[in-house]
Amino acid sequence: MPRYLDRLPPLAREQMNPAQQAAADEVDRRPSQGRQGAVHSSCCAAPELLARLQKVGEYLRFENSLPPRLSEFATLVVVAHLDPAVRVVRATVPLALKEGTSPETISAHCARVAGPASMSPDEALVYDFTLELTRHHGVSDDTFGRCVARFGERALVDLVGTIGYFAWMSMILNVAHTPGRRGRRRRGAALAAVITEFAASAATSTRSPQLPAVPVQHPWALAIGGLLSMAAANGIDRFIYTPILPVMVEALGLTASQAGLIASANYLGYLLGALFAAQPGLQGSRRRWLLAALATSAICTAGLALAVSLPPMLVLRFSSGFAGAVAIIMAIALVVERLAAGGRGYLAPVHFAGVGVGIACSAIIVAGLRFAGHGWRSMWICAGAASLCCLVVAARLIRNGTGEAASAAAGAGDRSTIGPRFRLLIAANTR
């Protein structure tokens, strides 16, 4: 049996019984957004159910108390999570784009990237509610309370109805093996083509001139900019302390407890910086946050050369860790999500390779200066200079994306919103 055999194939009108014909006529008479065709074909065996659910879909589309942008966003989360036929996602993507969901957010969801930072606060709340309900078959008191406080009880019930309706639509297509369902790699390519095609056409339309385009210009340059950011913020500014420590202990007579305290200050800075960068509604451009954080981290790293006692060392290592964590989060949001949105997610490992590159550079700096007879102060200065060099090049390679420019032009400001699960992941990796 073929893997994707159409189990419930469409019926020609002459093959329908009177009830099926009446249901088909009713569907054709009602306004549609292009998502009902495949479902109509699959549900001809139950015309009464089809007729009633058509009315439910009409209500959810045209009378939903949720703003259309959030209703379409919830639909996107559901259909991406349940992996329905490409045909339904193809109909959902243009509607979500038209209602204002960013192409970066859409691509990240379709690629199953959890909690993309391009979400608005309202989208993040709908995202949390929808995933909790679909994955755990219920929502926590906290999520329920936040949704009621933000949207009201009626909108919450309409949100549940939207989730349920499109979950059913996805399930019937999966059960029917409706043609159009493909393997993940081909499905991802089809989705990228749909987003790019619609965004490009809408960008030239007088009805939607503000819609940003998806394709990433110079993706390799963007990935290398991310590599340099990670090399500076993590590989150099964080890990160079380890090879410099023996030289500092020998020169300053630091005790083991003092050395551990300096390291702990840096780790605490990373933890608090990560939590700060992950908070919803953070004001300002992510690129500005990235560059400011990289500069701060590099200056604090070089500043260790001037420290003569334990307290300034603690302050500088804490500040370097805090700024480094902010830089890491912003670099991921600017580079990895944009690569995924442009169909270049395979370049993400280049970005994260920066950690290893930075560690290797740290070892070379310390070994080279020690071989040349220089002390620990020179090592900190060279480390800070190396980080600043990475910053200068990264600033040229990482530019504001079209989606961010559109948000800034609209006054939205490019606020980074990261889901709670990602915050836990951040905290776990900044220990």
C-alpha positions in Angstrom: 0.0 0.0 0.0 1.4 3.5 -0.8 2.4 5.4 2.3 0.2 8.4 1.5 -2.8 6.7 -0.1 -5.8 9.0 0.0 -8.1 7.0 2.3 -11.1 9.3 1.9 -10.8 10.6 -1.7 -13.1 13.4 -3.0 -16.4 12.4 -4.5 -17.7 13.7 -7.8 -21.1 15.4 -7.5 -22.8 12.5 -9.3 -21.3 10.1 -6.7 -22.9 12.0 -3.7 -26.2 11.2 -2.1 -28.7 14.0 -1.5 -27.4 14.8 2.0 -23.8 15.0 0.7 -24.9 17.3 -2.1 -26.8 19.6 0.2 -23.8 19.8 2.6 -21.4 20.5 -0.3 -23.7 23.3 -1.6 -23.9 24.8 1.8 -20.1 24.9 2.1 -19.8 26.4 -1.4 -22.3 29.2 -0.5 -20.5 30.2 2.7 -17.4 32.5 2.8 -14.2 30.5 2.9 -10.5 31.2 3.5 -9.2 28.3 1.5 -8.8 25.8 4.3 -12.0 23.9 4.0 -11.5 22.3 0.5 -9.4 19.3 1.6 -11.5 18.8 4.8 -14.7 18.9 2.7 -13.4 16.1 0.5 -12.5 14.0 3.5 -15.8 14.5 5.4 -18.3 13.8 2.7 -19.0 10.5 4.4 -20.5 12.5 7.3 -22.4 15.4 5.7 -24.3 16.4 8.8 -21.1 16.8 10.8 -19.5 18.8 7.9 -22.5 21.2 7.7 -22.4 21.9 11.5 -18.6 22.3 11.7 -18.7 24.7 8.7 -20.8 27.0 10.8 -18.4 26.7 13.7 -15.5 27.6 11.3 -17.4 30.5 10.0 -18.0 31.8 13.5 -14.4 31.4 14.5 -13.2 33.2 11.4 -15.6 36.1 11.3 -17.1 36.5 14.7 -14.3 35.4 17.0 -13.8 37.9 19.9 -10.0 37.3 19.7 -8.3 39.8 17.4 -7.8 38.2 13.9 -4.0 38.3 14.3 -4.1 36.2 17.4 -6.8 33.9 16.1 -4.7 33.1 13.0 -1.6 32.8 15.2 -3.3 30.2 17.4 -4.4 28.4 14.2 -0.8 28.4 13.0 0.5 26.9 16.3 -2.1 24.1 16.2 -1.5 23.1 12.6 2.3 23.3 12.9 2.2 21.2 16.1 -0.1 18.5 14.7 1.8 18.3 11.3 -1.2 18.5 9.0 -1.2 18.4 5.2 0.9 21.1 3.5 -2.3 22.2 1.8 -3.9 23.5 5.0 -0.7 25.1 6.2 -0.4 26.8 2.8 -3.8 28.4 3.4 -2.9 29.4 7.0 0.4 31.0 6.3 -0.9 33.8 4.1 -3.7 34.6 6.5 -1.3 34.8 9.5 1.0 37.0 7.5 -1.8 39.2 6.4 -3.0 39.7 10.0 0.5 40.8 11.1 2.4 37.8 12.3 6.0 38.2 11.4 7.5 35.8 8.8 10.3 35.0 11.3 7.7 33.8 13.8 5.8 31.7 11.2 8.9 30.0 9.9 10.2 29.2 13.4 6.8 27.6 14.3 6.7 25.6 11.1 10.3 24.4 11.8 9.2 23.6 15.3 11.6 26.1 17.0 10.1 26.6 20.4 9.3 30.0 21.7 10.7 32.2 18.9 11.9 35.6 20.2 10.1 37.4 17.4 6.7 36.9 19.1 4.8 39.8 20.6 3.7 39.5 24.2 0.1 38.7 23.1 1.4 36.0 20.7 3.6 34.6 23.5 0.6 34.2 25.7 -1.5 32.6 23.0 1.5 30.3 22.2 1.8 29.2 25.8 -1.9 28.5 26.2 -2.2 26.7 22.9 0.8 24.4 23.4 -0.2 23.6 27.0 -3.7 22.6 25.9 -2.6 20.5 22.9 0.3 18.8 24.6 -1.0 18.3 28.1 -4.8 18.5 27.5 -5.2 21.3 30.0 -3.7 24.6 31.1 -2.2 25.7 34.4 -3.9 28.2 36.7 -1.1 30.7 35.9 -1.7 30.4 32.1 -5.5 30.5 32.6 -5.3 33.6 34.8 -3.0 35.5 32.5 -5.2 34.8 29.5 -8.4 35.8 31.3 -6.8 39.0 32.6 -5.5 39.9 29.1 -8.3 38.8 26.8 -11.4 38.2 28.9 -13.4 35.0 29.4 -15.3 35.1 26.1 -12.1 35.5 24.1 -10.5 32.6 26.1 -13.5 30.3 25.2 -13.2 31.4 21.6 -9.5 30.6 21.7 -10.3 27.1 23.0 -12.8 26.7 20.2 -10.2 27.8 17.6 -7.7 25.3 18.9 -10.2 22.5 19.0 -11.6 23.2 15.5 -8.2 23.3 13.8 -7.0 20.4 15.8 -9.9 18.4 14.4 -9.2 19.7 10.9 -5.6 18.6 11.2 -6.5 15.2 12.6 -9.0 14.4 9.8 -6.4 15.2 7.2 -3.8 13.1 8.9 -6.3 10.2 9.2 -7.4 10.5 5.6 -3.9 10.8 4.3 -5.1 13.6 2.1 -2.7 14.2 -0.9 -0.3 17.1 -0.2 1.2 15.6 3.0 4.9 15.0 2.5 8.0 14.2 4.4 9.4 16.8 6.7 12.2 18.0 4.5 10.0 18.5 1.5 7.3 20.0 3.7 9.8 22.5 5.1 10.9 23.5 1.7 7.3 24.0 0.6 6.5 26.2 3.6 9.6 28.3 3.0 8.5 28.8 -0.6 4.9 29.8 0.5 6.1 32.3 3.0 8.6 33.9 0.6 6.1 34.0 -2.3 3.4 35.6 -0.2 5.7 38.1 1.6 7.2 39.2 -1.7 3.8 39.7 -3.4 2.4 41.5 -0.4 5.4 43.8 -0.1 4.5 45.2 -3.5 0.8 45.4 -2.9 -0.9 48.6 -2.0 -3.0 46.8 0.5 -0.1 45.4 2.5 3.0 47.6 1.7 4.5 47.1 5.2 4.8 43.3 5.1 8.5 42.3 5.5 10.2 39.9 3.2 11.6 36.7 4.4 14.7 35.8 2.5 18.0 36.4 4.3 20.6 38.4 2.4 24.2 37.0 2.8 23.3 34.2 5.1 26.9 33.1 5.4 27.9 36.5 6.6 25.1 36.5 9.1 26.2 33.1 10.4 29.8 34.2 10.7 28.7 37.3 12.5 26.9 35.1 15.0 30.0 32.9 15.3 32.1 36.0 16.2 29.5 37.2 18.7 29.5 33.8 20.4 33.3 33.6 20.3 33.6 37.0 22.1 30.7 36.7 24.6 31.3 33.1 25.6 34.5 31.6 24.2 36.8 34.5 25.2 35.2 36.7 27.8 33.9 33.7 29.8 36.4 30.9 29.4 39.7 32.7 29.3 39.6 32.9 33.0 40.4 29.3 33.3 43.9 29.4 31.5 44.7 32.8 33.1 43.9 31.6 36.6 47.2 29.7 37.3 49.2 32.8 36.3 47.1 35.0 38.5 47.4 32.6 41.5 51.1 32.6 41.1 51.4 36.4 40.8 48.8 37.5 43.3 48.8 34.6 45.7 45.1 34.0 45.4 43.6 31.3 47.5 41.4 28.6 46.1 38.4 30.1 47.8 39.1 33.5 46.2 39.6 32.0 42.8 36.3 30.1 43.1 34.5 33.3 44.3 35.7 35.2 41.2 34.4 32.4 39.0 31.1 32.2 40.8 30.6 36.0 40.3 30.9 35.4 36.6 28.4 32.5 36.6 25.9 34.5 38.7 26.2 37.3 36.1 25.5 34.9 33.3 22.4 33.5 35.1 21.0 36.9 35.8 21.9 38.3 32.4 20.2 35.4 30.7 17.0 35.9 32.7 17.1 39.6 32.0 17.5 39.2 28.3 14.7 36.6 28.2 12.1 38.8 29.9 9.1 39.7 27.7 8.7 43.3 26.4 12.4 44.2 26.5 12.6 47.7 25.0 14.9 48.6 22.1 16.5 46.9 19.1 18.0 43.5 19.7 21.0 44.5 17.5 21.7 47.5 19.8 21.4 45.3 22.9 23.8 42.8 21.2 26.5 45.4 20.4 26.2 47.2 23.7 26.5 43.9 25.6 29.5 42.8 23.6 31.2 46.1 24.2 30.5 46.0 27.9 31.7 42.4 28.2 35.0 43.2 26.3 35.7 46.3 28.4 35.1 44.5 31.6 37.4 41.7 30.4 40.2 44.1 29.6 39.5 46.0 32.9 40.6 43.0 34.9 44.1 44.1 34.1 43.6 47.1 36.3 42.1 45.3 39.3 44.4 45.1 42.3 42.1 43.6 44.9 39.3 41.0 45.1 36.2 43.4 45.2 36.8 45.0 41.8 37.6 41.6 40.3 34.2 40.3 41.5 32.4 43.3 40.1 34.1 43.1 36.7 33.6 39.3 36.3 30.0 39.7 37.3 29.4 42.5 34.9 31.2 40.6 32.1 29.0 37.6 32.7 25.8 39.6 32.8 26.7 41.4 29.5 27.9 38.2 27.9 24.6 36.4 28.6 22.6 39.3 27.1 24.8 39.1 24.0 24.3 35.4 23.6 20.5 35.6 23.8 20.4 38.6 21.4 22.7 36.9 19.0 20.6 33.8 18.9 17.5 35.9 18.3 19.1 37.9 15.6 21.0 35.1 13.8 19.5 31.7 14.4 15.9 32.6 14.1 16.5 34.7 11.0 18.4 31.9 9.4 15.5 29.5 10.2 13.0 32.0 8.8 14.9 32.3 5.6 15.2 28.5 5.1 18.9 28.5 6.0 18.6 26.8 9.4 21.4 24.4 8.4 23.9 27.3 9.1 22.9 27.5 12.7 25.9 25.2 13.7 28.2 27.8 12.3 26.8 30.3 14.8 27.3 28.0 17.8 30.7 27.0 16.6 31.8 30.4 17.9 32.0 29.0 21.4 34.7 26.6 20.4 36.5 29.1 18.3 36.6 31.5 21.2 38.0 28.9 23.6 40.7 28.0 21.1 41.6 31.8 20.7 41.7 32.1 24.5 44.2 29.2 24.7 46.3 30.7 22.0 46.3 34.2 23.6 47.4 32.9 27.0 49.9 30.4 25.7 51.5 32.9 23.3 51.8 35.7 25.9 53.1 33.4 28.5 55.7 32.0 26.1 56.7 35.6 25.4 57.2 36.3 29.1 54.1 38.6 29.6 52.0 38.5 32.8 48.4 38.1 33.5 47.6 41.8 33.0 48.7 41.6 29.4 46.5 38.5 28.9 43.4 40.2 30.1 44.1 43.3 27.9 44.7 41.1 24.8 41.5 39.1 25.6 39.5 42.3 25.7 41.1 43.6 22.5 40.2 40.3 20.8 36.6 40.6 21.9 36.4 44.2 20.6 37.8 43.0 17.2 35.0 40.4 17.1 32.5 43.1 17.9 33.6 45.4 15.1 33.4 42.6 12.5 30.1 41.2 13.9 28.6 44.7 13.8 29.2 44.8 10.0 27.9 41.3 9.4 24.7 41.4 11.6 22.2 43.9 10.4 18.7 44.6 11.5 16.4 42.3 9.6 13.5 43.5 7.5 11.0 42.3 10.1 12.7 44.3 12.8 12.8 47.4 10.6 9.1 47.0 10.0 8.4 46.7 13.7 10.5 49.8 14.5 8.7 51.8 11.8 5.4 50.8 13.2 6.5 51.9 16.7 6.5 48.4 18.1 10.2 48.6 18.9 11.3 45.0 18.4 10.6 43.6 21.8 12.1 40.2 22.5 9.7 37.7 23.9 11.0 34.3 24.9 8.8 31.5 26.2 9.1 30.0 29.7 10.5 26.7 28.5 13.3 28.6 26.7 14.0 30.6 29.9 14.5 27.4 31.8 16.8 26.1 29.1 18.8 29.4 29.3 19.1 29.1 33.1 20.2 25.5 32.9 23.0 26.4 30.4 24.4 29.4 32.4 25.3 27.4 35.5 
